[in-house]
Amino acid sequence: MSEHLPDSLIPYDEIVQEALRAVVGRVLGSVVAANGTLPGEHHFYITFKTQAPGVDIPQRLIERFPDEMTIVLQNRFWDLRVDEGRFSVGLSFNQVPAKLNIPYSAITGFHDPAVNFELRFQAQEGPDEPEPHDAAENDQPPREGSNVVSVDFKRKK
């Protein structure tokens, strides 16, 4: 009996990642359905890859956050739009308004500290490590908690 597991011909890791990212879309869609208001104390930290395909943000934000950026949806956001593959939202950075278009596939983290719920997604591995960057002026790092869902599929070779 061999201890080596065969490589799956079904991309389970990709299917699970896609399904969990759909949770983010469904949550954001519920905010849109509530006329853009977050219920209770809920607020969201959303981390995404700024250079991922389909991400459309102002160049000044890409220059400041060349790899990854965290945004906060709490009190000051507008024009939240959600569809099957992406969301867009208006936010202000240093008093300058910006519209961000973010596909769910670019998201690497979602956190709602009001209920200590967190999802983390595998970042697409690249050849180089990302360069360090300044923190966004509207973000704070999420706290670790018991409701963290981390998906990490590694294939044995």
Backbone as CSV, one residue per row, in Angstrom:
resi,resn,N_x,N_y,N_z,CA_x,CA_y,CA_z,C_x,C_y,C_z
1,MET,0.838,-1.172,0.000,0.000,0.000,0.000,0.888,1.240,0.000
2,SER,0.628,2.149,-0.884,1.456,3.336,-1.030,0.916,4.476,-0.171
3,GLU,1.848,5.228,0.463,1.430,6.393,1.248,1.267,7.624,0.374
4,HIS,1.692,7.550,-0.861,1.599,8.676,-1.794,0.172,8.774,-2.327
5,LEU,-0.453,9.940,-2.106,-1.797,10.165,-2.632,-1.697,10.648,-4.070
6,PRO,-2.568,10.170,-4.929,-2.519,10.635,-6.318,-2.970,12.088,-6.408
7,ASP,-2.421,12.806,-7.398,-2.874,14.174,-7.640,-4.322,14.138,-8.099
8,SER,-5.121,15.032,-7.572,-6.528,15.084,-7.945,-6.685,15.692,-9.328
9,LEU,-7.551,15.138,-10.097,-7.889,15.698,-11.405,-9.015,16.713,-11.277
10,ILE,-9.540,16.835,-10.080,-10.580,17.824,-9.781,-9.930,18.923,-8.958
11,PRO,-10.029,20.182,-9.372,-9.356,21.272,-8.643,-10.134,21.697,-7.387
12,TYR,-10.149,20.823,-6.382,-10.921,21.095,-5.177,-10.546,22.418,-4.528
13,ASP,-9.245,22.696,-4.443,-8.817,23.924,-3.780,-9.386,25.159,-4.477
14,GLU,-9.366,25.175,-5.790,-9.915,26.317,-6.531,-11.423,26.432,-6.345
15,ILE,-12.113,25.297,-6.323,-13.569,25.299,-6.150,-13.937,25.854,-4.775
16,VAL,-13.220,25.425,-3.745,-13.507,25.901,-2.384,-13.192,27.390,-2.258
17,GLN,-12.059,27.815,-2.805,-11.691,29.233,-2.750,-12.773,30.084,-3.417
18,GLU,-13.226,29.656,-4.587,-14.256,30.398,-5.319,-15.557,30.462,-4.523
19,ALA,-15.944,29.360,-3.898,-17.166,29.325,-3.102,-17.078,30.257,-1.890
20,LEU,-15.921,30.261,-1.228,-15.765,31.139,-0.066,-15.726,32.609,-0.475
21,ARG,-15.152,32.904,-1.621,-15.167,34.291,-2.096,-16.594,34.730,-2.415
22,ALA,-17.434,33.781,-2.836,-18.841,34.102,-3.089,-19.553,34.520,-1.802
23,VAL,-19.079,34.038,-0.656,-19.638,34.466,0.635,-19.467,35.978,0.787
24,VAL,-18.295,36.484,0.406,-18.032,37.923,0.482,-19.051,38.670,-0.387
25,GLY,-19.271,38.191,-1.601,-20.243,38.826,-2.489,-21.648,38.812,-1.915
26,ARG,-22.002,37.708,-1.304,-23.347,37.617,-0.716,-23.507,38.574,0.467
27,VAL,-22.488,38.686,1.294,-22.530,39.611,2.429,-22.624,41.053,1.929
28,LEU,-21.785,41.409,0.949,-21.840,42.766,0.404,-23.178,43.026,-0.272
29,GLY,-23.732,42.013,-0.925,-25.048,42.147,-1.545,-26.141,42.433,-0.528
30,SER,-26.003,41.875,0.672,-27.002,42.145,1.719,-26.927,43.603,2.179
31,VAL,-25.738,44.191,2.118,-25.581,45.608,2.467,-26.254,46.479,1.402
32,VAL,-26.074,46.105,0.138,-26.730,46.844,-0.946,-28.241,46.759,-0.785
33,ALA,-28.740,45.562,-0.454,-30.182,45.375,-0.273,-30.723,46.217,0.879
34,ALA,-29.852,46.534,1.846,-30.242,47.360,2.992,-29.943,48.835,2.718
35,ASN,-29.939,49.214,1.442,-29.684,50.595,1.027,-28.335,51.127,1.488
36,GLY,-27.329,50.270,1.497,-25.971,50.691,1.792,-25.666,50.901,3.259
37,THR,-26.520,50.388,4.132,-26.249,50.531,5.563,-25.869,49.171,6.156
38,LEU,-24.881,49.208,6.999,-24.436,48.000,7.678,-25.282,47.787,8.928
39,PRO,-25.738,46.565,9.168,-26.556,46.320,10.363,-25.716,46.330,11.639
40,GLY,-26.272,46.872,12.702,-25.610,46.844,14.003,-24.211,47.411,13.961
41,GLU,-23.292,46.686,14.565,-21.892,47.112,14.632,-21.026,46.488,13.544
42,HIS,-21.653,45.809,12.585,-20.879,45.151,11.535,-20.068,46.158,10.734
43,HIS,-18.850,45.787,10.398,-18.012,46.521,9.459,-16.985,45.532,8.917
44,PHE,-16.452,45.844,7.743,-15.652,44.862,7.028,-14.273,45.384,6.671
45,TYR,-13.284,44.546,6.884,-11.937,44.768,6.377,-11.787,43.829,5.182
46,ILE,-11.488,44.377,4.026,-11.336,43.557,2.824,-9.932,43.789,2.274
47,THR,-9.156,42.721,2.194,-7.792,42.790,1.684,-7.780,42.181,0.285
48,PHE,-7.093,42.855,-0.631,-7.062,42.371,-2.007,-5.716,42.697,-2.646
49,LYS,-5.409,41.964,-3.705,-4.198,42.169,-4.495,-4.447,43.323,-5.453
50,THR,-3.650,44.375,-5.350,-3.862,45.564,-6.179,-3.488,45.342,-7.635
51,GLN,-2.655,44.365,-7.918,-2.217,44.105,-9.293,-2.953,42.924,-9.925
52,ALA,-3.950,42.392,-9.253,-4.669,41.230,-9.788,-5.479,41.624,-11.019
53,PRO,-5.672,40.681,-11.935,-6.475,40.976,-13.125,-7.875,41.462,-12.742
54,GLY,-8.314,42.523,-13.392,-9.654,43.053,-13.162,-9.753,44.115,-12.086
55,VAL,-8.700,44.282,-11.274,-8.718,45.328,-10.248,-8.569,46.672,-10.940
56,ASP,-9.454,47.598,-10.615,-9.416,48.938,-11.188,-9.487,49.939,-10.044
57,ILE,-8.316,50.477,-9.685,-8.219,51.478,-8.631,-7.330,52.603,-9.146
58,PRO,-7.408,53.793,-8.537,-6.562,54.902,-8.996,-5.073,54.559,-8.932
59,GLN,-4.333,55.097,-9.880,-2.897,54.839,-9.978,-2.158,55.239,-8.697
60,ARG,-2.585,56.317,-8.047,-1.909,56.754,-6.821,-2.010,55.696,-5.726
61,LEU,-3.104,54.921,-5.712,-3.228,53.854,-4.722,-2.351,52.660,-5.094
62,ILE,-2.246,52.365,-6.389,-1.361,51.284,-6.826,0.083,51.622,-6.478
63,GLU,0.464,52.897,-6.661,1.833,53.305,-6.326,2.095,53.180,-4.834
64,ARG,1.104,53.498,-4.036,1.274,53.431,-2.586,1.188,51.992,-2.064
65,PHE,0.358,51.179,-2.715,0.152,49.784,-2.312,0.385,48.886,-3.527
66,PRO,1.647,48.643,-3.880,1.944,47.933,-5.128,1.556,46.453,-5.133
67,ASP,1.310,45.862,-3.990,0.971,44.438,-3.960,-0.412,44.186,-3.372
68,GLU,-0.629,44.659,-2.156,-1.855,44.322,-1.439,-2.350,45.539,-0.664
69,MET,-3.663,45.616,-0.496,-4.264,46.759,0.182,-5.463,46.261,0.992
70,THR,-5.699,46.875,2.139,-6.873,46.574,2.948,-7.741,47.812,3.010
71,ILE,-9.033,47.631,2.703,-9.991,48.729,2.816,-10.964,48.399,3.931
72,VAL,-11.596,49.426,4.465,-12.567,49.258,5.537,-13.902,49.820,5.075
73,LEU,-14.935,48.992,5.150,-16.287,49.460,4.884,-16.989,49.565,6.232
74,GLN,-17.201,50.804,6.658,-17.839,51.009,7.943,-18.791,52.192,7.867
75,ASN,-18.308,53.394,8.034,-19.178,54.564,8.042,-19.100,55.384,6.768
76,ARG,-17.934,55.500,6.206,-17.722,56.417,5.082,-17.411,55.679,3.791
77,PHE,-18.437,55.160,3.178,-18.321,54.574,1.849,-19.611,54.886,1.110
78,TRP,-19.559,54.828,-0.215,-20.738,55.155,-1.010,-20.726,54.351,-2.308
79,ASP,-21.864,54.359,-2.967,-22.040,53.703,-4.269,-21.555,52.256,-4.286
80,LEU,-21.872,51.508,-3.243,-21.511,50.089,-3.222,-22.366,49.366,-4.261
81,ARG,-21.703,48.690,-5.182,-22.362,47.909,-6.230,-21.767,46.499,-6.194
82,VAL,-22.636,45.529,-6.311,-22.209,44.139,-6.198,-22.798,43.352,-7.360
83,ASP,-21.969,42.556,-8.020,-22.503,41.615,-8.997,-21.845,40.255,-8.779
84,GLU,-22.059,39.352,-9.694,-21.613,37.977,-9.497,-20.102,37.813,-9.393
85,GLY,-19.345,38.662,-10.074,-17.903,38.460,-10.089,-17.069,39.542,-9.445
86,ARG,-17.714,40.647,-8.994,-16.936,41.777,-8.486,-17.824,42.704,-7.664
87,PHE,-17.146,43.655,-7.001,-17.881,44.739,-6.357,-17.136,46.038,-6.624
88,SER,-17.861,47.131,-6.506,-17.238,48.449,-6.604,-17.754,49.284,-5.448
89,VAL,-16.925,50.221,-5.022,-17.282,51.052,-3.874,-16.515,52.365,-3.952
90,GLY,-17.113,53.418,-3.422,-16.439,54.696,-3.290,-15.904,54.854,-1.879
91,LEU,-14.648,55.270,-1.781,-13.990,55.508,-0.495,-13.150,56.768,-0.611
92,SER,-12.784,57.314,0.529,-11.944,58.496,0.551,-10.600,58.145,1.173
93,PHE,-9.514,58.591,0.515,-8.157,58.374,1.007,-7.491,59.734,1.104
94,ASN,-7.131,60.146,2.330,-6.567,61.482,2.560,-7.466,62.564,1.977
95,GLN,-8.746,62.445,2.225,-9.757,63.414,1.795,-9.961,63.448,0.276
96,VAL,-9.402,62.490,-0.464,-9.571,62.428,-1.913,-10.461,61.224,-2.234
97,PRO,-11.628,61.453,-2.848,-12.513,60.336,-3.161,-11.941,59.457,-4.267
98,ALA,-12.268,58.178,-4.185,-11.810,57.213,-5.184,-12.868,56.135,-5.362
99,LYS,-12.971,55.643,-6.585,-13.848,54.509,-6.861,-12.959,53.292,-7.077
100,LEU,-13.272,52.206,-6.400,-12.510,50.976,-6.500,-13.394,49.887,-7.085
101,ASN,-12.888,49.174,-8.077,-13.559,48.018,-8.668,-12.693,46.805,-8.377
102,ILE,-13.259,45.846,-7.651,-12.456,44.720,-7.179,-13.162,43.403,-7.489
103,PRO,-12.555,42.554,-8.294,-13.133,41.222,-8.512,-12.916,40.358,-7.264
104,TYR,-13.856,39.472,-7.001,-13.721,38.604,-5.830,-12.455,37.754,-5.914
105,SER,-12.015,37.444,-7.114,-10.815,36.620,-7.278,-9.556,37.318,-6.769
106,ALA,-9.597,38.652,-6.606,-8.441,39.399,-6.105,-8.403,39.453,-4.580
107,ILE,-9.482,39.073,-3.925,-9.576,39.176,-2.464,-8.727,38.096,-1.793
108,THR,-7.942,38.519,-0.802,-7.140,37.578,-0.020,-7.598,37.489,1.431
109,GLY,-8.471,38.413,1.853,-8.966,38.362,3.223,-10.232,39.161,3.407
110,PHE,-11.091,38.677,4.296,-12.333,39.355,4.659,-12.499,39.180,6.158
111,HIS,-12.763,40.277,6.866,-12.880,40.212,8.323,-13.996,41.130,8.798
112,ASP,-14.877,40.607,9.637,-15.923,41.401,10.287,-15.660,41.325,11.786
113,PRO,-14.957,42.334,12.337,-14.589,42.278,13.755,-15.771,42.349,14.712
114,ALA,-16.924,42.810,14.248,-18.088,42.903,15.138,-18.510,41.528,15.641
115,VAL,-18.294,40.507,14.828,-18.661,39.150,15.222,-17.460,38.203,15.165
116,ASN,-16.276,38.778,15.000,-15.032,38.020,14.946,-15.090,36.917,13.881
117,PHE,-15.531,37.285,12.697,-15.603,36.355,11.565,-14.546,36.749,10.555
118,GLU,-13.795,35.750,10.075,-12.725,36.034,9.136,-12.576,34.906,8.132
119,LEU,-12.333,35.303,6.887,-11.982,34.367,5.819,-10.639,34.790,5.264
120,ARG,-9.784,33.831,5.004,-8.502,34.104,4.356,-8.400,33.212,3.137
121,PHE,-7.851,33.786,2.088,-7.733,33.057,0.840,-6.275,32.953,0.449
122,GLN,-5.957,31.883,-0.254,-4.602,31.719,-0.740,-4.297,32.812,-1.747
123,ALA,-3.189,33.455,-1.558,-2.728,34.412,-2.562,-2.100,33.619,-3.685
124,GLN,-2.241,34.126,-4.884,-1.589,33.460,-5.992,-0.090,33.624,-5.808
125,GLU,0.610,32.517,-5.862,2.053,32.557,-5.634,2.761,33.111,-6.848
126,GLY,3.657,34.041,-6.590,4.435,34.635,-7.662,5.895,34.306,-7.476
127,PRO,6.744,34.716,-8.414,8.158,34.392,-8.323,8.897,35.173,-7.243
128,ASP,8.425,36.371,-6.904,9.119,37.214,-5.929,8.210,37.528,-4.751
129,GLU,8.840,37.821,-3.641,8.091,38.277,-2.483,7.635,39.712,-2.736
130,PRO,6.434,40.089,-2.267,5.992,41.467,-2.454,6.830,42.435,-1.636
131,GLU,6.942,43.655,-2.155,7.671,44.678,-1.427,6.818,45.177,-0.261
132,PRO,7.433,45.536,0.869,6.648,46.077,1.978,6.053,47.428,1.583
133,HIS,4.918,47.771,2.208,4.262,49.030,1.888,3.674,49.650,3.149
134,ASP,3.331,50.932,3.052,2.684,51.619,4.159,1.279,51.073,4.336
135,ALA,0.770,51.144,5.546,-0.606,50.730,5.802,-1.556,51.773,5.226
136,ALA,-2.705,51.323,4.751,-3.723,52.262,4.249,-4.214,53.085,5.423
137,GLU,-4.528,54.339,5.145,-4.944,55.199,6.243,-6.298,54.820,6.815
138,ASN,-7.043,53.971,6.115,-8.347,53.607,6.652,-8.384,52.165,7.133
139,ASP,-7.208,51.522,7.289,-7.284,50.132,7.723,-6.584,49.918,9.051
140,GLN,-6.974,48.834,9.683,-6.321,48.355,10.882,-6.233,46.847,10.724
141,PRO,-5.163,46.223,11.179,-5.066,44.780,11.011,-6.137,44.058,11.813
142,PRO,-6.763,43.052,11.216,-7.771,42.297,11.954,-7.134,41.469,13.063
143,ARG,-7.899,41.244,14.112,-7.421,40.420,15.221,-7.711,38.964,14.926
144,GLU,-6.819,38.124,15.382,-7.035,36.687,15.240,-8.168,36.280,16.173
145,GLY,-8.945,35.295,15.769,-10.045,34.873,16.621,-10.460,33.453,16.339
146,SER,-11.488,33.040,17.035,-11.932,31.666,16.913,-12.780,31.439,15.675
147,ASN,-13.253,32.491,15.031,-14.084,32.330,13.845,-13.292,32.567,12.571
148,VAL,-12.026,32.245,12.573,-11.184,32.412,11.400,-11.272,31.154,10.548
149,VAL,-11.557,31.335,9.281,-11.566,30.226,8.348,-10.387,30.424,7.423
150,SER,-9.441,29.533,7.478,-8.259,29.631,6.636,-8.210,28.411,5.740
151,VAL,-8.125,28.655,4.444,-8.083,27.550,3.497,-6.680,27.477,2.929
152,ASP,-6.021,26.370,3.114,-4.657,26.205,2.639,-4.502,24.784,2.099
153,PHE,-4.585,24.653,0.799,-4.432,23.357,0.174,-3.024,23.235,-0.374
154,LYS,-2.325,22.248,0.049,-0.974,21.988,-0.450,-0.970,20.586,-1.027
155,ARG,-0.474,20.456,-2.221,-0.399,19.120,-2.838,0.912,18.464,-2.440
156,LYS,0.815,17.195,-2.126,2.020,16.424,-1.857,2.595,16.006,-3.194
157,LYS,3.869,16.164,-3.340,4.515,15.797,-4.603,5.456,14.655,-4.366
